[in-house]
Amino acid sequence: MAKAGIHPEWYPESQVFCNGEHVMTVGSTRPKLQVDVWSGNHPFYTGTQKTIDTEGRIERFRRKYGMTDVEMPKVDASSEPLKMEDPKADAAKAAAKGKKKK
């Protein structure tokens, strides 16, 4: 049970207003609430959100994770298999190349 006299008054039917219009009723410690944004006019919920693509970041992300509409070139069965590069082997080769005696 809550202690008496230490809690603010609770308004179970608090009115929420956005741009002067009543938009919903909620429980609050204030009888009236004035908001600038609510789910009825927020771009995310209304579907009018625009994504600003700075420096092609979205396209780069889609390419990185394979989400592009562009198809990858197909490899023939008659061609040689692709060889995977080993970064550790490349580093070892570079180190060995630097240590060669002249």
C-alpha positions in Angstrom: 0.0 0.0 0.0 1.3 3.5 -0.8 2.1 5.9 1.9 -0.5 8.7 2.3 0.5 12.3 1.6 3.7 11.7 -0.4 2.4 10.8 -3.9 1.1 13.4 -6.4 -2.5 13.3 -7.3 -3.4 10.8 -10.0 -5.7 11.7 -12.9 -6.9 8.4 -14.6 -8.7 10.4 -17.3 -6.0 13.0 -18.2 -6.6 14.6 -21.6 -3.8 14.8 -24.2 -3.8 17.6 -26.7 -1.7 18.1 -29.8 -2.0 21.3 -31.8 -5.1 22.2 -29.9 -6.9 18.9 -30.7 -7.8 16.3 -28.2 -5.9 13.1 -29.3 -6.2 10.6 -26.5 -7.0 10.0 -22.8 -4.3 8.5 -20.5 -3.5 8.3 -16.8 -1.2 11.0 -15.5 -0.3 13.2 -12.6 -1.5 16.2 -14.6 -5.1 16.8 -15.7 -4.1 18.1 -19.2 -1.1 17.3 -21.3 0.1 19.3 -24.3 2.4 17.4 -26.7 4.0 18.3 -30.0 4.3 14.8 -31.5 2.2 11.7 -30.9 1.8 8.5 -32.9 -1.0 10.0 -35.0 1.3 12.6 -36.6 4.8 11.1 -36.2 6.4 10.3 -39.6 7.5 6.8 -38.4 3.9 5.7 -37.6 2.2 7.5 -40.5 4.5 6.1 -43.1 5.8 9.4 -44.4 9.3 9.1 -43.0 12.0 9.9 -45.5 15.4 8.4 -45.1 18.3 10.8 -45.8 21.1 9.0 -47.6 24.3 10.7 -46.7 27.3 9.7 -49.0 25.6 6.5 -50.2 25.7 4.8 -46.8 22.4 3.0 -47.3 23.5 1.5 -50.6 26.9 0.6 -49.2 25.1 -1.2 -46.3 22.8 -3.1 -48.7 25.7 -4.2 -50.8 27.7 -5.3 -47.8 24.9 -7.5 -46.5 23.6 -8.7 -49.9 20.4 -6.7 -49.9 20.8 -5.2 -53.4 18.6 -5.7 -56.5 21.8 -6.1 -58.5 22.7 -9.7 -59.3 26.2 -11.0 -58.7 28.0 -12.3 -61.8 27.5 -16.1 -62.2 30.5 -18.4 -62.5 30.5 -21.2 -65.1 31.0 -24.8 -63.9 33.8 -25.0 -66.5 35.8 -22.2 -65.0 38.4 -22.7 -62.2 37.2 -22.7 -58.7 37.5 -19.5 -56.7 40.5 -19.4 -54.4 40.0 -17.9 -51.0 42.7 -15.5 -49.8 44.3 -16.0 -46.5 45.2 -12.7 -44.8 47.6 -14.4 -42.4 49.5 -16.1 -45.3 49.7 -12.8 -47.1 51.2 -11.2 -44.0 53.7 -14.0 -43.6 54.8 -13.6 -47.2 55.2 -9.9 -46.8 57.3 -10.4 -43.6 59.4 -13.1 -45.3 60.0 -10.8 -48.3 61.3 -8.1 -46.0 63.7 -10.5 -44.3 65.4 -11.8 -47.4 69.1 -11.4 -47.5 70.7 -9.7 -50.5 
